[in-house]
Amino acid sequence: MGQVDAKSCCHACFRHPDCVLWVYEDSTKYCYLKAKAGEIGPSHVKVSGLALDATQMLRYEAKVQQQQSFAAAMMEEEKRDVQSELLFPGA
C-alpha cells in the first residue's frame, strides 16, 4: 500500500484477514502487511505493530469520539442556557 500514514497502515492490517503484523516505512510512506512475524526490514522502517494494536486503537478512537460528542452536547446545552438567560432575564 503506498502513500499512507502509520495509522492507516495499522487499520489496513486490522481489516485484512491474514494480517498479523504491519510495517510502515516513513521515508517512502509505504505500508507492508505481513501474514507472519519475522524480520521487519532495514533500519529506515519507523513504525510497526501487531494486528491487535489496531483493535486497541479503534477502541481508543471510539472512546475519544464518544467524549467529544458528549462535550459538544454539553456545550450546546450551556449555549441554550445562556441564550435563555439573555432573552428572559430572571425567568
C-alpha positions as CSV (number, residue, x, y, z in Angstrom):
1,M,0.0,0.0,0.0
2,G,1.5,3.3,-1.0
3,Q,1.1,6.9,0.3
4,V,-0.4,6.2,3.7
5,D,0.4,7.0,7.3
6,A,1.1,4.7,10.2
7,K,-2.4,4.9,11.5
8,S,-3.9,3.9,8.1
9,C,-1.4,1.1,7.9
10,C,-2.5,-0.2,11.3
11,H,-6.2,0.0,10.3
12,A,-5.4,-1.8,7.0
13,C,-3.8,-4.7,8.9
14,F,-6.8,-4.9,11.2
15,R,-9.2,-5.2,8.3
16,H,-7.1,-7.7,6.3
17,P,-8.0,-11.3,7.5
18,D,-4.4,-12.7,7.0
19,C,-2.5,-9.8,8.5
20,V,-0.8,-10.3,11.9
21,L,1.9,-7.6,11.6
22,W,2.1,-4.3,9.8
23,V,5.2,-2.2,9.0
24,Y,5.1,1.5,8.0
25,E,8.2,2.9,6.2
26,D,8.2,6.6,6.9
27,S,10.8,7.5,4.3
28,T,8.7,6.1,1.4
29,K,5.2,6.4,3.1
30,Y,4.7,2.7,2.3
31,C,2.7,0.2,4.3
32,Y,3.6,-3.5,4.4
33,L,1.1,-6.0,5.7
34,K,2.6,-9.3,6.9
35,A,1.0,-12.7,7.3
36,K,3.6,-13.9,9.7
37,A,6.1,-12.3,12.1
38,G,9.7,-12.1,11.0
39,E,12.2,-9.6,10.0
40,I,10.5,-6.3,9.5
41,G,13.1,-4.7,7.3
42,P,16.0,-2.3,7.4
43,S,16.6,0.4,9.9
44,H,14.7,3.1,7.9
45,V,11.5,1.4,9.0
46,K,10.0,3.8,11.5
47,V,6.8,2.2,12.8
48,S,5.4,-1.3,13.1
49,G,2.8,-3.2,15.2
50,L,0.7,-6.2,15.6
51,A,-2.9,-6.5,14.3
52,L,-4.1,-6.4,17.9
53,D,-2.8,-2.8,18.1
54,A,-5.5,-1.8,15.7
55,T,-8.2,-3.2,18.0
56,Q,-6.8,-1.1,20.8
57,M,-6.6,1.9,18.5
58,L,-10.2,1.6,17.4
59,R,-11.4,1.3,21.0
60,Y,-9.5,4.4,21.9
61,E,-10.8,6.3,18.9
62,A,-14.3,5.3,19.7
63,K,-13.9,6.5,23.3
64,V,-12.4,9.8,22.2
65,Q,-15.3,10.3,19.7
66,Q,-17.8,9.5,22.4
67,Q,-16.2,12.0,24.8
68,Q,-16.1,14.7,22.0
69,S,-19.8,14.1,21.3
70,F,-20.6,14.4,25.0
71,A,-18.6,17.6,25.3
72,A,-20.3,19.1,22.2
73,A,-23.7,18.2,23.7
74,M,-22.8,19.8,27.0
75,M,-21.6,23.0,25.2
76,E,-24.9,23.2,23.2
77,E,-26.9,22.9,26.4
78,E,-24.8,25.6,28.1
79,K,-25.2,27.8,25.0
80,R,-29.0,27.3,25.2
81,D,-29.0,28.2,28.9
82,V,-27.0,31.4,28.2
83,Q,-29.3,32.4,25.4
84,S,-32.4,31.8,27.5
85,E,-30.9,33.9,30.3
86,L,-30.2,36.7,27.8
87,L,-33.6,36.6,26.3
88,F,-35.6,36.1,29.5
89,P,-33.5,37.5,32.4
90,G,-34.6,36.3,35.8
91,A,-37.2,33.9,34.4
